[in-house]
Amino acid sequence: MKGKVTCVLVTDYDINLANVLVTGGDVWANTPLPPIETSGTSGIRAALNGALGLSVLDGWRIGANVESIAAVSIGADGDRDPTAYAAMLYDKLEQIVLPTDYTD
């Protein structure tokens, strides 16, 4: 489909590019289908730089599963249904992420 981005490949990703991406982000969305996530260190780094983390419970988010103003979880540990994930993602965006962005 023309104009639809289905995948983005960042070539030559290094610490300098990471600094630009992480410090410029308000929301760090991480939505792989578990158990595809690896360690999730980019999400940890984004959180340490003040970005709101919006992530499935996989990788580092399982160990840091505290729903708060800084971390919003999509799904539950062990969920595998892509349709349910999509519904939860849109719900979290509408109910938590966007209101937080506009009011806090």
N, C-alpha and C positions, 0 to 999 in steps of 0.2 A: 504494500500500500504506500503510495507516494506521500512523503512528508511524515511518515510514522517512524519514530526511533524505537527500535526494539532492543538495541544493545549499544552500549558505548564502551569502546576500548580506549583506555588511556595508555598511550605508549610512553616509554621513557619515564614512568612514574618513579619519582625519587623523593627525598626529604624536602626539597625545595617546592615541588609541586604539591606535596602533601600539606605543607604549611599554608599555601594559598587556598587550597580546597577546604581545609578544616577551619581555618580562622574566618573564612567568609561564609560559613554555613550557619543558618538558624536552626534547621532541623536536619538530623542525620538519619535518613531512612535506610533501614537494612531489612530487606524482605526476601531472602532466599527461602526456599522450601527446606525445612529441616529434614534430614541432618546434613545438608550441603554446606552450611557455614563452617568455616574453620575456626580460627581463634577470635576473630572480630576485633582485633586491636585497633582498627580505624574507628570503631564506635567508642572505644574507651578513650582514645585520643580526642575525639570530637566532644565527648562529655566533659573532659578536663578543660576544654577550650570554651565551654559554655553553651554548646549546641544541645538542643533538646534531642534525646535519643528516642527514635521510634523504631522498634525492632521486634522481630519474632523472637521467641524464646529458644535460642540456639547459640552455640558458641559461648561467648562471655556473658551473655544476657541471662543464661540459666543461673550462673553463680551470683549475678548481681540483680536478681529479680525483685526489685523494690519499685513498685509503681509510685511515681512521685511527679512533681512538677518538672523534673529533669529527665525522667525516664518513663516512657510509655510502652507497654508491652502489647504485642499483637498475638493473640492466641494463648494457648497453654502448652506447657511442656508435653511433647508427644503428639501434638496436633499435626496432621499431614494433609488436610483438605484444602486445596488451593482456592476453591470457591468460598469457603468459610473464611480463609485468610483475607480475601479481597473485601468481603463484607465487613470484617472486623477493622481492616485498615481504614476504609472509608468512614466507619463509625468513629474511630479514634481521631481521625482528622477533623471530622465535623464537631464532635463533642468536647475534645480536649485540646488538640494542637492549634487549630485556627482561633478559638476563643482566647487561648493563652497568648498567642502571637499578637492579637489585637488589644489585649487588656493588660499585659504584664511586661 
